């Protein structure tokens, strides 16, 4: 190696090192100096991410008068990504977030997000439409976000209509009827293949925690157990600490022992929940009502000529006629405003005005239906898809359905936007049935009185506690533990911090008025 | 390595000792630096890499001793001392986590660690090169599959509703159908089986490389002296790969507390959580899904410290036993 080439090599090495060093130090703090007419947003995504220069985003940006920089995060990892984002030093200006998550509560209470309590009333489209729901979204009396409305009562039972007809059965009205249907579906060969290869009910391993709208929670409510928390003898107690809870579990355990439930219920991934139903292995699913239309579509995909095989039944009553229905929270996550770049009240006002435009009628239509005349046309209260063969229009439709609809806070209950017109009679009838069942079941809905309350201990110690009850429930149902052991697990919940949580919940509920 | 043996240590077999090079006369550091300046310059990128990506991030470990709130940042969060460690050691989960982690580690040492050695030795005895090569390639393919796929395969084969193997066992024994993936008792056997299937073939590579390095003259000499294949194996092959085994064992010991997060997480269900929870999954669960960053960091730090202690300990032990050790 000559001197010259050696020197050249050295220069190269040194400059590469320097480059590396500057590249690393530079990326940290800056770049996030958002200008006042740009908003950064984080929202869930249900398919492929929209093109930021796509037609729909252009239209939305034009409407709100701000440039949007949206981070779309696949829904499956949204929770994790939220926590990681909250731990980082760049929180987006607007964030769709579960306002009850421990990391959000901690961040909000440390002042990372705007407390919007009492601030929303002057924005016509952000003002809460429903007092009860607004209360449900609060964190110990404070509003940290604009809630995304969902129908208040969506629980129901999807049943194979053709199996009912074949066995000459009626749609169930009481829990005993349901048991009879499940028994018949299991033992009387509803698919007519001469083999005993079907079961009544399909349940998955539930990814969420206690009182998170699982089929188990719905059934417990039918039996009169509280929805999450309830008042017993003047005190608030967790739902699993009631005799009704145990009655419901005993009833369900009988189903499991008699083989009326899919044998792999403890391990079936909820992502594959539809499969056994569509394959004709099981005949019922207890879940949100939209699963009925989903299943109808799947049957239609399989055989467009003969697909009307699904019916939806609402919540059930007890044999003595008492009825308790399982309501949802009335919303699904909130849009929170970060304080990182939006520092003054004036800036906040600007952002809220932009959001108000986004949630106006015009905005709702954009977010929920798309661009009128491009991908849909209005037909009364319905939106009818058009030009879907054009790839550009298809892109708009995708951006609406898989992404932008997540930014809408009001449209999903028919405020502002059009409803999608179902393209066959069966789906249309099913959709209309949703409203009928909801109005009927709302009369007997059991609400969770402490949705707006979060005990500090459940934030600091929740990690050791949250799995105890749902795990014990599944273990009991599958026969791995006895009822005494189930009770012991409930006691373990109290002993490892639950007592403190119950105490704090009662105190807080008394203070903020539940 | 052989040069810095302490005087009171056992000297390894004569064949392996290299003569220590004569000590160079000491020169001032400045002249040394100047003389080898281009080598030192070339060292810089490596040093920069380690400083930036390995040592600088360690500053973040301080949050284990703080009540970290991201919004307030590293400097703004309050110090709480050993509070999180106290919570960990006295908390209801600690005993179970420790037991599960250690038991899985033990199972790994007993079943998974020797497997590549045995397979490599068996492959080495094969005389047909083609067979040897193809077997070797075939068994290391699973290494390239992700844990997600391995877990799905396990569910496909062992679940009660549609599992093929579960079905075979059922029809062979005539007993009741067993739900292998749901029962807590089958959790550890399945984990070990998965590890064996996925990692054994890959692990053989390093041992086969060691075996390839054995001087064939040794075998010839042994044959001349009348040693059979068993004798050759016992007196030549095995001693030849012994240092490799020791080094691998020391390296493995550092990872004893790493139970393989992905694998465990994917195999965990409500029914087996009691036996499945290990430090790795706990850190993820507490840190990412619950947002208790400080606590999770404390748990991770504890795990890391144990790993370091184990590496140094086993290295020491190896030297005590007359092996060369890692450093």
Interface residues (C-beta under 8 A of the other chain):
Chain A: X6 X9 X10 X13 X14 X16 X17 X20 X21 X24 X79 X80 X83 X84 X86 X87 X88 X89 X91 X101 X102 X103 X104 X106 X107 X110 X111 X112 X205 X262 X263 X264 X266 X267 X460 X462 X463 X464 X467 X470 X471 X473 X474 X475 X478 X480 X496
Chain B: X38 X41 X42 X44 X45 X48 X49 X52 X69 X70 X71 X72 X73 X91 X92 X93 X155 X159 X160 X161 X177 X179 X181 X182 X183 X184 X269 X270 X271 X273 X285 X286 X287 X288 X289 X290 X291 X292 X293 X295
